[in-house]
Amino acid sequence: MVDNIQDVGSRMGENTGQTVANKAQQIKDTAVQYGRQGYQYAAEKSTQARQSTESLIRDNPWYAIGIAVGAGMLLGALLMSRRD
């Protein structure tokens, strides 16, 4: 009887360990899947932003130059004020 109880106890321990390992594997797989989906979403959005920016610059080159000059002047003014 004692041997049988120990055998049942060890089997329960093995099953519990396998259950925990299976659950951990499922959680890991889900996390990897969400990570891949997030990466794909970010890659798509950054590609869309790049294409939109390129299109805006091609359609309005003087507008883009104006923004670049304005940003450069603002940055230069900020850096000069720090120097004093």
C-alpha positions in Angstrom: 0.0 0.0 0.0 2.8 2.4 0.9 4.6 1.7 -2.3 1.4 2.3 -4.3 0.9 5.7 -2.6 4.4 6.7 -3.3 4.0 5.7 -6.9 0.8 7.7 -7.3 2.5 10.7 -5.6 5.5 10.5 -8.0 3.2 10.2 -11.0 1.2 13.2 -9.8 4.4 15.2 -9.4 5.4 14.3 -12.9 2.1 15.2 -14.3 2.1 18.5 -12.5 5.6 19.3 -13.8 4.5 18.5 -17.3 1.4 20.6 -16.9 3.5 23.6 -15.7 6.0 23.1 -18.5 3.2 22.9 -21.1 1.6 26.1 -19.7 4.9 27.9 -19.7 5.5 26.8 -23.4 2.0 28.1 -24.3 2.7 31.5 -22.6 6.0 31.7 -24.4 4.5 30.9 -27.8 1.8 33.5 -27.2 4.4 36.1 -26.2 6.5 35.4 -29.3 3.4 35.6 -31.5 2.4 39.0 -30.0 6.0 40.2 -30.4 6.0 39.3 -34.1 2.7 41.0 -34.6 3.9 44.1 -32.9 7.1 44.1 -35.0 5.1 43.7 -38.2 2.7 46.5 -37.2 5.6 48.9 -36.4 7.4 48.0 -39.7 4.2 48.7 -41.7 3.6 52.0 -40.0 7.1 53.2 -40.4 7.0 52.2 -44.1 3.8 54.2 -44.5 5.3 57.2 -42.8 8.4 57.1 -45.0 6.3 56.8 -48.1 4.0 59.7 -47.0 7.0 61.9 -46.2 8.7 61.1 -49.5 5.5 61.9 -51.4 5.1 65.2 -49.5 8.7 66.2 -50.3 8.3 65.3 -54.0 5.0 67.2 -54.3 6.2 70.3 -52.3 10.0 70.6 -52.4 10.0 74.3 -51.4 7.8 73.5 -48.4 10.2 70.8 -47.3 13.2 73.1 -47.8 11.5 75.8 -45.8 10.8 73.4 -42.9 14.4 72.2 -43.0 15.8 75.8 -43.0 13.4 76.8 -40.1 14.4 73.7 -38.1 18.1 74.4 -38.7 17.7 78.1 -37.6 15.8 77.1 -34.5 18.4 74.5 -33.6 21.2 77.0 -34.2 19.5 79.6 -32.0 19.1 77.0 -29.2 22.8 76.0 -29.4 24.0 79.6 -29.5 21.9 80.5 -26.4 23.6 77.6 -24.5 27.0 78.9 -25.4 26.5 82.2 -23.7 
